[in-house]
Amino acid sequence: MESMHVPDPVISLAVSPPKGDQDKFSKAVQRFVKEDPTFHVEYSLEGKETIFSGMGELQLDIYVERLKREYGCECTVGRPKVAIRETLAEPVKFDFQHKKQTGGHGQFARVIGELEVLTGEDQTKVEFLDETVGTNVPKNFMPGIKKGFLDMCDLGVVSGHKIAGVRFVVQDGAHHDVDSSEMAFRIAARGAVRQAFAKGSTILIEPVMAVEISVPTEFQGVVMSGISKRCGVVTGTRGQEDYFTILAEVPLNDMFGYATDLRSQTQGKGEFTMEYVRYQVCYPDKQAELIRQYEATLGQKK
């Protein structure tokens, strides 16, 4: 029997249970995860908060409401965060050397290779490939290189979002019999990723949703205008008696609060559904704003 494909989450939400309700919260979350393979939960050590992740704002809202209704656990909820990713527009070669000399043993590692670009369904994945031949980079240091690459995938380079859609290919390098170590190669791999993103053309990609909106015909114009304002692209329309259906693709980040807007535009008569389609490149102004916000955050931490 073919296994079911479960897509990666595209939206996350910080959720904090009240003090004293941790047991109820934990029991509920375990049940929700078993019921729904698209619902993910993890604990952020950095933010000291629980992160709910899934395929849409409504899905996460339902689980927050169930916590309150079924378990009497009324949680504090943060603003939803869309799973934007950093990637490269084209392959980039890297050649990075990490060298540090101290009183005792120093640190030395050099990694040479290429960051390749993954497309299609692999656009949200990261891969690691060892193409080295010979002993310039001993095999026992390869796990350190992979860890360094994955470290940077979690941290991001230009916007603080995770890296995706790249394959780290190690082709050559150099080591020192005394000063090389797994940690030295891990640091070198981090530097190689930063170097590649600095040399290459970095782009941000975001999840896009297929949206289907059904409204009375009299509200067709105002609803289609609202979709355009949310950076949406109408892909089709169809009419049936007094109702009109609009098919569109809209970035998930621009769909927050749409249920309220649609009710307002249609006197409460409109309804919509949406599902994840793919990732696409962010618009230039949005990309610039995300990078600016991240750089401002870095400035505050200094």
Salt bridges, closest charged atoms under 4 A:
ASP21 OD1 - LYS24 NZ 3.53
GLU35 OE2 - ARG31 NE 2.86
GLU35 OE1 - ARG66 NH1 3.04
GLU70 OE1 - ARG31 NH1 3.22
GLU70 OE2 - ARG66 NE 2.87
GLU70 OE2 - ARG69 NH2 3.59
GLU74 OE2 - LYS68 NZ 3.97
ASP95 OD2 - ARG110 NH2 2.75
GLU114 OE1 - LYS93 NZ 3.90
GLU116 OE1 - ARG167 NH1 2.70
ASP122 OD1 - LYS125 NZ 3.10
GLU127 OE1 - ARG167 NE 2.87
ASP130 OD2 - LYS139 NZ 2.68
ASP151 OD2 - ARG186 NE 2.77
ASP151 OD2 - ARG190 NH2 2.89
ASP177 OD1 - HIS175 NE2 3.47
GLU182 OE2 - LYS147 NZ 2.98
GLU206 OE1 - LYS286 NZ 3.03
GLU212 OE2 - ARG238 NH2 3.02
GLU249 OE1 - ARG278 NH2 2.82
ASP254 OD2 - LYS286 NZ 2.84
ASP261 OD2 - ARG230 NH2 2.39
GLU289 OE2 - ARG292 NH2 2.76
